[in-house]
Amino acid sequence: MTRLTRRTFLGASAALGLAAALPSAPPALAAPGRPFAQRFAAPGPDTAAKFRWWWPHGLVDLGEIAREVDQIADAGFGGVEIQDVHHSVRADLDPAGHGWGTPAWLAAVETALRRARDRKLRVDLALGPCWPTAVPTITPDHPAACKELAHGVTFVQGGTVYSGPPPAAVEPPEEGVHRQDLVAVQVAKVIGATTAATVTLDPATVRTLGSGETWTAPEGTWAIIAYWLRGSAQQPEAGPHTEPPAYVVDHFSRAGAQAVIDVWHSTILTPAIRRLLRETGGDLFEDSLEIETEATPWTPDHLAEFRRRAGYDLLPYLPVIVQRNEKYPFTFDSETTNHVRDDHNQVLSDLYHENHLLPLRDFAHGLGMTLRVQPYGLPTDAIRSAALLDVPESESLGFKNLDDYRVLASGRDMGGRRLLSCESAAYANGAYSTTWDKVLQTMGSVFAGGVNQAVLHGFSYASAPGAAWPGFAAFSPYNGTGIGYAEAWGPRQPTWGHVPDIAGWFARTQLVLRAGVQKTDLAFFRQKGWTSTGIGAPWATNDGIPVGWTHGFLSEPMLDLPSAVVRDGRLAPDGPAYKALILDGDIFRNREHTLSVHAARRLLDLARAGLAVVVVGSWTDVHSVGIAQPGENDQLRTLLAQLVALPRVRVAADANGIPGALADLGVTRDVEYARSTIMTVHRVDDGVDYYYLANARHAENRRITAVDQDVWLTSRDRSAEPYLFDAWTGRVERIGTYERAGDKVRVRVALNPGQSMLIGFGPGARTPHATASDADVRFDDGKLVLRATAAGTYSTTLSTGRVVRTTVDAVPAPVPLTAWDLEVEDWQPGATPTETVKTTHRLTLTALAAWPAIPELRDVSGVGRYRTTVDLGSWRPGLGAYLELGEVFDTYRVTVNGRALPPADVLDPVVDVGPWLRPGRNTLEVEVATTLLNRLRVSNPAVFGIATRQAYGLAGPARLVPYRQEEIR
């Protein structure tokens, strides 16, 4: 077991929380041996959150581009992702003169790269204009363009003679498609009515007609189906972005990837940009796989590739593959239909990985960059994608619950990748009304799903044709009228002055969430690696996570990775180190007991190597994934019989039996607690255990309440002690009260909804700590102290076993804070879309209330500064106080006697002001910043008038709660 010295773990300055005294350094200059706590105090841009940076093409001012890089860097963020996204703009953006890839656009990109290099920021570039990835060098008929398989059908009765022509496609080709190639004409007997939404066909009667063949229909109703290969003519979102228009590339063929690479070499990679990308470039980025067609996603080599990969001919099954408007018009019996569709999707998934992701990843590496992709949108194996990609990405708007993230996190961890990114904090109708409170609650949960990089959605360039105050916003108004998605962060927002505090929280939290590798208790085997489905592991969601279990998901390709070995009973011991694998039926197919022969063999190998396996249900009916080939089902039954007979395998009748099976196998969880909404992430770096704990929502729409309870954490170094890492201030403090039992340590966790905390284990100290107390016990300047808000005698049990009774003298009563002087900076539209006029309101309040309840502030947005004075009389040593603010909207900062306090948790508006108080009169100031919604409701009612006013300001109740602190001796 690796043990760190106190110097290595803490570092002299960081132990005192002196974040401001530590200079940040770019990744290239950061000393690799710098103590972790020093990096935590001043994390630098390499672990900071990024922004999506939306441009109206290259219709931008180069000076403004440089200023916006400065604004982002000054606020504490680590990078930008440049995107041509402008759904709000109705005017012509001149794609020929300023579109993606034009000289104007390239000049702006070069300017952004140069300024980012100077400011030590990373710049990511999308692979094409908007999404999906498209290039202007192809037409819909080009071999590299996105393809679809359209079908035509006619129904005939027995005795009908058919010799052509083939039925025309039921969906006509899109504009720009001039070529349709006939793939095949088939006939099949209809079982049931032809008027139903889905027509049932008899698979035994499917026949492919030869060219020019004359066919006479036997008795009954028959379908004559023609299949047409053609371009889909899909263009990227909100175009046109280029002149000529860009068309989406084939994501399943090498030709599609090569078309992208060719355009970059011919157009994007000027000598200057190529050099700058090596210096400051981060990721090449591709958004989700939103291949939209009213027919069937296809690729020209699909039939040949299917035969090679699946081992049989797809042609006889084509009727149940074709789609119209994302629905299947034909079906066979359900088993055959589902299995062939599974094989079809798996082949497309393999082609997507091998012909698209891998070539583009190699291309990115050749530029000195990495590839970041959202690998979902079609039924592809996203777990495999995450293992292959440099940076897999998720999204908080599109993902339905935390298991969608865990799918990708599992692939990341098995593939030995470092990051799981998230397109973060986009909300429907959230433009100019999104609070950082909401963002933090969302991301507090998302991080519990395994994400460790936030790309915030987003930062809009200042202006664009037709933009109204407060400037261009990529998604607002959405398509001309709607409020729109997400936010347009930046100096146009009143909260921007407080955003460095938020950025610090992100950078420190992400630093811990990137330390070493993530450790996970259980792996659920999935026959399909799909994500963005909301379908996870119900037992884990309902019963496992609420008591501390952590879990991930493995698809078959994960079992063939170099990491997929077993050592000391752990799968992937140098990675997630799963303690047990759970095999259940296919949750996407009503828990059907399906496996491939290869997967069954690998599971058997792992169990023989000592991995604990829980098999849910009786698998005597096991059969092959997809269409079984001769002998496969017999092999599967033999392999499963061998598996369940092994000593490290247990069979649970259903999911309710999983806990008992795990207990019987001796599998325990790293974290234990009484049932609650706490969720955890466990990271291990060079033998040091780090924990992220959050009061998290499994899904965004779930309601949760505050928690305050004991949690047991595993610390493999039994001499290590727990330290609290404050992501807001950068302080690292030894926890005063905890109990150790073997490799488990009990700590107290109190969290509001969405709130999180960070705990790391460092080397033990010589001084004792408390194991129990009826008061708040903590370390202050190396001394063990007790805090209480009421007089009395308090009992503390020390780690030495000694019980100490500490007397706390009289504590002043709480002081209600009702009278405040309020100065409000009122933000209003100026003469131009980007000009903000700020007027001032001054009020004297005898009671706190939200701004809409104050007539002068009813429609005001901006920054409010509340000031009050408290006379504390003869304030003596040992006394301190908490400032309880009650309801605060949105961000806030506190000043005491002219001293600005360290950043405070937005989700817990209680601030320790004790060190800054003095005898006699004390001035307290609370600066509160708002969104722009309330002003926009009246300045732009056509778009924002439908929204409800937000309850801005310091609404309270506020009070000062004194405490007395005594050393425990």
N, C-alpha and C positions, 0 to 999 in steps of 0.2 A: 504494500500500500504506500503510495506516494504521500509524503507529508510536507506541507509548506511551512517555512518559518514565518514568524510574525511579520518580519520585515518584508518578505516576499508577498504575503497576502495583503497586508494593509498599506504599507508605505507610510512614512512619517507624516507627511502633510495631509494625506487623505484621511488618516485616522482622526484628525481634528475637523474634517469636513471643509477644508479650505479650498473649495472648488475654484473660487475666483483667482486664487494665487497660482493655479496650475495652468500653464499655456497649453492650448490644444495644438495638435500636430496632424498634418495630413497622413493618410495611411502609409505613403512611401517613406515618411520620415519618422514614424512612430517607432520607438525602441521596443523590440519584441519582448525584452525582459522587463518592461515597466510593470510594476505591481498592479494587479487587477483593480484594487481599490483606487489607485491613482487614476487609472483609465476611466473608472466609474465616475470619479469626481469631475473630470474634464474629458468627456468621451470623444470629442472631435467629430468630424463629418463622416467618417467611415461607417459609423453605426447609426447615424441620424436618419430620420425619415426623409423621403423624397416627395416631390410634387409632380403630378402630371401638369405639364405646362402647355396650355392650349393656344395655338396661333391661328389667326385668320389667313391661312396660307403664308406666303412671304410678304404680305401686305403690312409690313411692320417697319418701324424706324429703328435703325441700328443702334442709335444712342439709347432708345428706350429698352431695347433688348439687353444691353449691358447694365442699365439701371435695374432691371428686374432680376437679373442674376445677383446683383448686389443686395437687393431687398430680400431675396430668398436666403442668401448666405448670412446676412446680418441677423436674420431671425433665427438662425441656428439649424437650418436644414442642410442635408448633405448632397442633394442632387436634384436633377430635373429630368423629366421624360418629355421630349418635344413631340407634340402631336398636332397634326392638321385637323382640328375638330372645331366646327363652327355651326352646329345645328340651329343656333339662334339667328343667324344672319340670313336675311331674305334677299339682300342686294347681290349683284354680280361682283365676285371677288377677283375677277380677271385671272382665271386659271392659266391662260396663255402667258401672261406677263409676270404673275406672282405665284403661280401654283407650285405644287410639290415638285422639286427637282429643277425649277427654273433658276437662272442666275440670281434673281432677287432672293429666292428662298435659300439658295446655297450661301449667299453672302450673310444672311441672317444666322444661319447655322454656324458658319465660321466665326461670326462675332460672338455668339453664345459660347462656343467652345473656348475661344481665347479668354473671354472674361471668366468663365468657369475655371479654367486652368489657373488664372491668377488668384481666384478665391478658393481654390482647393475643393471645388465641387466636381461631381461626376455628372456627365451628360449621357442620357440614353436616347436612342433614336428608334422610332418605329420603322419596321421594314418597308412599309409603303404608306401611301396617303390614307389615313383613317383605317378602317377595318372592314372586312378581312383583307389580308395582304393582296395588293393588286399592283399592276404595272401598266404604263401607257404604251408599251411596245408590242402589245398583242391585241388581236381582235377576238371576239367570241369563237370564231372558227379555228383559231390558232391551236396547234397541238398542246401548248402549255396552258391554255385557258381552262377554267373550271368547266367540268362536263357534267351532264345529266343524262339519265336513261329515261326517256319518255315512252309511254305506251299508248297504243290505239287498240280499240276493241270493238267488235261487233258480235252480236249474238244471232245464231241461226238455228233452225230446227232440222231434225233428221230429214235426209233426202236432199238438202241444199248442196249444190255443187259450187265449190269455190276454187278459183284459179288466179285470184288477184283482182285488183291491186291490194297491197297491204292496207289495213285500216290506218287512217291518219291519226296522229297523236291527239289524245283528248285535250291536252293543253297545248295550244299553239306555241311556236317558238317565240322567244323574246325578240324585240327589235335589235337588229344587228346580227342575228343568226341567219346565215344563208345556206348552211349545209346541215343536212340530216342524213346520217348513214343508217341503213337498215341492218340491224344486228341479227334478227331472226323473226320468223312468223311461226306461231305455235297454235295448236288447237287443244282444247281440254273440255271434258264433259262437265256441265253445270249440275251441281247437287243443290236443289232449293231454288228460291226465287231469284230472278235477275234484277228485281227492283230493290233488293236489300242494299244497305250501305256497303256491306262486304259480301261478295259473291263467293260461295263455297264451290270449289272445283275438286274433281276426283284426280288425285295425283297419278293414279295408274293409267289414266287416259291421256296424259300430256304427251304430245308428239310435236316434234319440230319438222316443219315442212321444208322440202328442198326448193331451191330456186325455180320458180315457174311451175311447181307441182300442182296438179289438179287434185282436189280432195272432195269427197262426197261425205257429208255428215251422216253418221249412223243415227239410229233412233235416239230421241231425246233432244235436250237443249245443249248447244255447244257454244263455247267462246272461241272466237278467232282473235288472237292477240298478236300485235306487231310491236317490236321494240326498236326504238330509234335512239341512236347516239348523237348528241349534239352539244354545242356550247350552251351554258346556262345564261350567259351575258350578264352575270351579276357584277355590279359595280360597288365600290366601297361606299360606306355610309355617307350621306349628306354631300354627295358630289354635285357637279364635277369638281375634281381636285386638280386635273391636268388637262392639257390640250395637246394631242387627242385624249379622249377619256381613258382612264385606267380600268382594266377589267381584272377581276379576281382570278388568281392563278389556280391551277389544279394542285390541290394539297396532297394528292395521293400519287403523283408521278414525279420522277426526277426532272422532267421537262419544266414543271411548274416552279420548282425550287431554283433551277438553273436560270429561268427567266428573271427571277428576282436578283440573283447574283449578277447576271449580265448587266442589268440596269444600274446596279450600284457601281460596277466597275466603269461603265460607260458614262454615267451621268453624275452620280453622287460623290464618288471618291476623287475629288480634286486632290492634287498633291498636298495642299494646305490642310484640307479636312482629314485626309488619310493620316497625316502626321499628328494632327491635334487629337484624333480619336485614340491614337496610341498613348498620348500623354494624359488625356482626361476623360476619354470615353469609358462608359460603363457597359450597358447592355444594348444589344439589338433586341427590340421588343416586338412581339406579335400578340394581338388581342385574341379573344376567344374564337373558337372554330365555328363561326356563324355562317355556315354555308347554307344559303337560302335558295331553294328551288321549289317549284310546284310539281316537280317530278322526283326522280331518285338520284341522290348523289352517286357519281360514277367516275370511273377513269378508264381510258381506252383499253388497258391491259388487264382489266379486272377479271375477265373470264379465265385467261391463261394463268394469272397469278392465283386465282382461287383454286384451280385444279392442282397447281404445284403445292400450295400450302395446306389446303383442306383435304386433299387426297381424293376428291371426286369431282364430277362435272356439275357445275352450277346450273347449266342450261335447262335441265328438266324442272328446276325449281324456280325459274325466273318469275312465274306468275305471282308468287307470294313475296317476292322481293320488291317489285315495283310499287311506287307510292304516287299518290296524287294529293297535293296540299297537305303533306305530312301524315296522310292516312293510307292504309293498305286496302286497295279495292278487292283483292282476291285472297282467299285462304284455302289451305288444305285442312286435314285434321290438325288439332292444336299442337300435338307433340311434334309432328314433322315440320309444321310451320315455324314454331318457335325455335327449333333446333337449327334449321337452315338459316333463319335470320341471324341467329347467334354466330354461326360460322361466317356469314356474309359480313357482319359487323366486325368480327375479329380480323378478317383479312383486310378490310379497309383500315382498321386500327394499325395493323402491322405495316401497311403501305404508308400510312401517315408518318409513322416513326422513321421508317427506313428511307423513304424517298423525300421527306420534307424536313423533319426535325433534325436528323443527323447531318444532312448536307448543310443546312443553315447554321447548325452549331459549329461545324468545321469552318465555315466561312467566317463566322464571328471570331473564332479563335485566330484565324489568319489576320484579322484586323487588330488583334490584341484586346478583343472585347469578349463578352459572354453573351449567351442567348437566354432571354427571359420570355416565357410564353405562357399564356393561359390555355392549357391543353384539354379543353372540354368544349362542349357545344353539340357534338355528335356522340353516339355511343362508342367511344374509343376507350382504351385502357389508360386512364389518366394516372394510375399508379405507376405503370411502366414509363409513361411520359415524364413523371416527376423524377424518376431514377435516372433518366437519360439527360434531362435538361440541366444546364448550369444553374438556372433559377426558375423553378416552376412558380406560377402565380395563380392566386385565387382572387375572389372579389366579394366584398361584404354586401353588395346589393343583390347579386345573383345567387349567392349560396344560401341554402335554405336552413342549414343548421351547422353546428360545429363538426359533425362527422364529415361533411363535405370537405372541410379543411384537413381533417385527419387523414383522409384518403391520400391527399397530396403529400402531407408531412411524412407519411409512412414510406412512400416512394423516395422522397428526398433522403430519408435516413438510411434506407437500405442501399441506395445508390451512392452513399458517402457524400452527398451534396451538403452545402452549408446553409442555404437560405430557402425559406418559403415566403414568397412575397404576397402582398395583398393589395389589390386596387381598393382603396379604403375610403369609407365614409361617404359614399354616394347615396342619397336618399331621394325618393320620388317627392316632387314638390318641395324640395329642401332648399332651393336657391334663396339666399339672403335671409334664411331663417334657421339655418343649422347652427346649433350651439356646440362649443367645445365640450360641454358637459355630455352631450349626446355622442359626440365623436369618441370621447374617452370611455364611455360606457360600452359602445360598440367594440372598440379595439381592446378593451380589457377582456372581453369574452373571446374575441377573435384570436388574441395571443394565446389563450388557453387551448385553442385548437391546433397549436403548433406553428402558427405564423410568427416570423421574426423580422419581417421587413414591411413597413407601411409605405405605400405610394399614395399620397393623399390626393383626392379627387375634388378640386385641383386648383391651379393658379392660372387665371386667364390673362392673356396679354391685355394691355390697357384699353385699346379701342378698336373699332371696326366700323365699316359703313353701316349706318342705321342704328348703331348702338345708342341706348339711352343711359342716363345716369344710373349707377355710378361707373359705367364703362362696359366694355365688351365682356360678356359671360358666355362661355361656349354653349351652355344648355339653357339659357334663360334670356328671353322667353323661348320655350321649347316649341319648335316648329311654328313660331309666329305668335302664339297666344298663351300657352300654358306656363306656369311658374317655372317648371324645369327642375332638372336634377342637380343634386349636390350643391357645391358652393363655388364662389369665385373668391378664394382667399387672397390676401394681400393688403397693401396699405389702404385700399378702399374700405376695409372693414374696421369698425371701431375697436375690435378686439386685437388688432394686429400688434399694438404696443405691448400686449401681454403674451403674445405668441412665443417669444423666446422661452418662457417658462414651460409651455406645452412642448416645444421642440426638445428641451432638455429632458423632459420625462420620456419622450419617445427614444431619444438617443441612449439613455441609460437603461431603459427597459430592454431595448433591442440588444444592447451590449451583453446583458446577462442571458438573454434568450439565444445568443449565438455562442456562448461559452461552451467549448468542448462539443459534446454530442448529447442528443436527447435520449433519455432512457425511458422505456415504456414497458408496462407490465405484460400486456396480452396482445396477441395478433389474431385477428379474425381473417380466416381465408375467404377470399371472394372469387367466385367463378367469373365475375366481371369487374373490371376496375373502374367502372363509371363513377363520375362525381358530378356535382351540381344537380343532384337528384333529390337530396333530402333524405335518402334512404341509407341508414347507417346500421348500427348494431343495437336493436331495441333493448336487449338485456343490459348492455353496458349503459345506455342512456338512462334507463328507468331505475336500475338497481346497482350497477357497478360504479359509475362515476359518483353518484351521491354519497358513497362511503369511501371513496379514495382511489378506486381502480383507474388505471390509465390504459388506453388501448389504441391500436392502429389496425391497418388492413393490408393484406398481402394478396396480390394476384399471382397467377402461375409464373410469369417471367421473373418475379422477385426470388423465386426458389432456385433460379439458375445463376444468380449474381455471385461474384466472388465472396461477398459478405455472408452468403447463406450457408454458414457452417455452424455447428453446435460445439460449444466448449463450456464445460462446467454447467451443463443443463441450459445454457442460454443460446438462443438463435441470434446470429449476428452479434457476437459478444463485444466486438469493438465498435458497434453501432448502437442500435436501439436495445439490444440485449433482451429480447423478448423472453419471458419466463415460461410461457405456454402458448400453444397455438390452438385455436378453436375452429373446428370444422363443422359447419352447418350447411344446410341445403342452400340452393341459389335463391337469395332473398328477392331477386328480380323476377323469379319464375316460381313464386309460391312455394319456396323452399324445396324445389325439386332436387333430388339427390343425384347431381351430375358432377363428373370430374373427367379430366382427360387421363389417359393411361400414364402419361408422363408425370402429371401432377401427383397422381396416386403413388407412383414410385418415389418421387422426391419426398412426399410426406412420410412414407415408410422409412426412407433413409434417415430423415431427421429424427424420427421417433427412435429408431435403432441407435442413433448417436446420443440419445439421452434427453431429447426435448420432450417436455410434458405436452400431451395432446389430449384435448377433450373433443370427442365426437358427439354431436348432438343428434339424437334420433337413431333409428335403425336404418342402416345403409345396405340392407340385404337386397334392396331394389336398385342399387346404384347402376347408372348407365352413363354412357359417354356424353360429354358436352358436344353439341352439334349432332350431325348425322353419324351414327356409329358405323364404323367399318367392320368387316368380318372379324369376329373373335374379340373385339375390344371390350364388349360388356362382360364376357367371361373372365377376361384378364382383370377387369376392375373388381369383380366380385372376389376374386382370389386375393388381390392386393388389399382390399378393405378388410377381409377376414384376417389376413396376417397383421394388419395394422392394429385392429382392436384387440388382438391377442397379446400385444406387447405389454411389458410391465409398467411403462410410463404413459399408458393410454387408458383413459376412462371413457365410458359411454354414459351420457346423460339422456334421459328419456326426452327431455325438452329443455328449453333455455332456462327454466327454473332450477334445473339440476346443475347448472354450471358452478355456482358457489361451492356446492358439496363436492363436486368432482375436483375442483381446484384444491380444496382443503385436504381431500384424500391424497392428492399428489404432493402435498406440502408446498404448494405455490402460494406465496403471500404477496401483498401489495407494498410498494415503497412508501405510500402515504395512507394513513388511516385517520378517520374522524367519524363522529356521529353524523347521521344522515343530514345533508344540507346541500346548498347550491355552490359550495366551494369547488373549484376545479384547479388542477395543478399541472405544471410542467416541471420535469426534473431534468437538469443538465449536469453532466459530470465533465470536468476539465482537469486533466492531470491529477486525478484522485480527489479533487475538491467537488463537493456537492453543492449545487445551486438550485433554488426552487423559486418558481413563479407561482403565486397563489392569487386567485381571483374569485370574487363573488360573481359568477358568470351565468349568462343566459345560454342555454343550448340552442335556442332560436331567438331571433330579435324580438318576436312578439310575446315572449314569455315574461310574466311579471315575477320579480323576485324581491325579497326584503333583506334588510341588514342581517348579518350573521356575527356572532360573538361566541367563539367556542374553542376548545382545545383541538389541536391537530398534531399527529405524530408523524415525524419525518425521518427517513432513513439517512444516517450518516455513517458511512462505512469506516471512516477513521474515528475510532471510539475515543480519541483524545480531543477531537475537534469540538468547537463551541459554535453556537449559532450567532450570526451577526445580521442586523437589519440593514438593508441597503435602501436608502431613501432616494427614489428616482426623481423626486422634485428638487432636492437640495444637493444631492451628491454625497451626503454624509453616510458614513459606514459606522455603525454603533453596535457594540456588544449587547446582546439581549440580556436583560437583568434577571428574568424569571424563566426558567425552563427546567425540565426533568429529563434525565437520560436513563434508559433501560436497555442495556445492550447496544445494539446499533440503531435504536429508535430514540428520538428526541421529541419531547412534548413542548409545544409552544402555544401561546394564545393568539388567535387570529380574530380580529374585529374588522369587518369590511362592509361598507355601504354597497348598494347595488352597482355592479360594474367596476367597483374599485379593486385595486390589486396591490400586492406587496411583494417584495423580493427578500429572500433569506439565503445567505451563503454560510458555509461552515469553514471557519478558520481555526488556526492553532489555539489550543487552550491557554488560558492565563493562569497565573499563580493565585490570584485572589478568588475567593469563593463567590458564587452566585446564589440567587434564591431559587428554590424549587417550588415554593408555595408562599402566598401572602394574601392577606385580605385588603391590600392596597396596591397602588401602582409602584412597582419596583423597577429601577433602571440604573444604568451606569452613567455617571456624569463626571467628566474629567477623571476617569479611572476609578471613581469611588462608587460604591453601591449605595444608592439613595432611595428613599421612600417618599412618594408624593401623595398628599391627601387634600381633599377639598373641604374636609370637616375635621374638627378637633377630635381627639380620641387616642386610644392606645391600640396599636396595630401589631399583629403577630406575623413574623416572617420566618420560614424554615430555610436554612442555608444548606448548600450542597455538602457541607461538613456534617450535617445532621443537627447542628445547634439551632435552637429556636430563639429568636431575638424578638423582644417586645419593644416597640418604639413609640414614644409618646409624642403626639403632635399637639402643640399648643393651639390656642384660639386662631381660627382662620376667618378673615373678614367675610361678610355675607356677599353673595353675588350682587353685582350692580347692574340693574336694568339700564340699557342705553336707548333712550327713546328720543331725546332731543339732539338733532343734528343740523348743521349748516350744510346745505347741498348746493354744489355748483355743477351745472350740467352743460357740457359741450354738445350742442345740438347740430347734427350733421344734416345738411340739406343740399339739394342740387344747385350747382352753379351755372355759369353761362355756357359751359361745354359739357359733353357727356362725362369727362374725366375730372371736372372741377367740383370740389366739395366746399361749400360755404359753411363755416362753423360759427354759430352764434352762441351766446352764453345766457343761461337762466340761473338766477340765484334765489334760493328759497331757504326758509327756516322751517324745519319740521319739528312738530311736537310728538309725532308718532311716525314710525316707518310704514311705508305703503309702496306697492308696485307703481311704476310710473303711469300706467293707464288710469289709475285711480286718482291721480293728481291732475287737475284740469290743465295746468300749464305744460304738462309733460305727456299728455294723452297720446300724441302721435309722434313723439320725439324718439329718435335713435341717436346714440352717441356714447359719450363717456361721462360718467357721473363721479364726483368726488365728494364723499361724505366726511364731515369733520365734526368731532365732538371732543369735549374736555372732561376729564375725570380727576377729581381731587382725591388722592389716595392717603392724604394725611401723612402720618409717620410710618411710611412703608419700610419695613425692617428686613434685614438680610434673612434669607430663607423663604421669603414670600415671592410668589410669582402669580401669574394668572393666565387663563385661557380666554381668548376672545371668541365667543360663539356668535356667529353671524346669522344663523337661521337660514332663510331662503335668500339665495343670491343668484342673480341672472346677469351675465353668464360667467365671464372670467373676472377675477378680482386680484388686487394687490393691497397689502397692508403696510402702513407707515406708522411708526410710533415715535413721537418726539423728534420728528424730522428724519429718522433713520428708516430706510427701506428694509423691510424684513425679507428673508429668503422666500423663494416661491412656495406657495401653499397649494395643497391638493384641491383642485376644483371640485372633486366629488365629496370632499369632507371639509366644509367651511368652518373649521375650528382651528384657531391659530394660537400657538404658544407664544405669548408676548412677554412672558416673564423677564427674560434677560434685558429687555429694553425699558422696563418701567422704572420709576424713581419716586422718591417721596414727594408729596405735594401734587401739583397740577401736572397732568399728562395729557397730551394731545394725540388722539387716535384718528387716523385717516384711512378710509377704505375707498379705493378707486375701483369702480365697476364699469365694465364695457359691455355693449349690447351687439346684437345683430342689426341689420338695416331694415328689417321687415316693417316695423311700425311706420317709419317714414315713407317707405315705398308704397304702403297701402294707400297713402293719400297723394304721393307725387306721381305714381304710375298705377292708378286704380284699374286700368284695363287688364293688367296682368296680375297684380298683387291684391286687388280689392277683395277677392274672395277669401283671403286668409284671415285668420283670427289674430287679433293683437296678442303680442307676447308680453308676459308679466315682467318687464324689465326692472332692474335696480336691486337695491338692498331692501328686501321686504321684511326681514327679521323673523321673529323677534331676536334682537341682539342683546347680549349682556356680557359683562366681564365677570368671570368666575375665578376668584382667587384660590390659590393652593399654597400649601406650605411643604417645603422639602427638607427632610432630615436625613443625615447620614446614618446608615445602618451599621452599628458598631458591635 
